[in-house]
């Protein structure tokens, strides 16, 4: 019984995206980066203590679980939940990933939301360009979305590569 529970727990914690009322929240930063680059939207990094942080739960209930936010997020961002729970188990990979991102963005309190643009450097490494951050704001979804829009106005989508023109083969003369 214990083995079945542990196996089930690992399977559930290994899911890389979860749906929340019409939203897709990634937990794997690499898959989120891939989606961000494909859809040309900034990453929305939500640093939270989902099972203990009162302000995080308040932000979820007042903003993130509203139809206004769902509609906004669909058009404006790739959602990523970086959770630091006290009671909810996580895989070692997710714990390590979230710890690295917490250090990278110097997150010291929850909730914190960073908007970033992933870019690929010449050496193939991913750079997360910081656009700005926010946290809980009183006033519901309208106030929060207005603040978020101020931050993401700095996001500039990468130009889509021009289609490669088919070249005609050069004719060679036979001597």
C-alpha positions, 0 to 999 in steps of 0.5 A: 500500500505504501509503495502504491501511494508513493508511486501515485504521489510521484506521478501526480507531482511529476505532472508539468502543467495543471489546469485551473479553471481554464488556465494552464500552469506549468511547473517545469520551467523548460516546458514553459520556456518552450511555450513562451518562445512558441507563443511569443508571450512573457513568462509569468513566474508565480513564487508561492507557498501554496499550502501555508502563505495567506497572501498567496492564497488571497491573491489566488482567490481574489485575482488568479481564479477569476474569469477576468484573469483567465481571459487576460492570461490566455492572451498575455502570458505563459503561467508558471507556478513555482511552489514552496509548500510545507505540507504538499510533497514535491519531486526532488527535480521540482524542488531543485528547479524552484530553489535555483529560480528563487535564488536567481530572482532573489525572492525573499517573500511570497507571493512574488510574480516576475515577468520575464522574457526567455532569450537564447544566447549565441552559445545556446543557453537560455537567458531570462530577461527581467521585465518587472515584478509585483505581488499581492495588490488590493483591489481585485483583478482589475487593479492587478491586471492594470499593474501587470500590463504596465510591466509587460508593455516592456515585452518585445516579441522576437521577430519571426524568422522569414520563410526561406525562399526556395532557390533554383539550382544553378545550372552548370555547363558541360564542356 
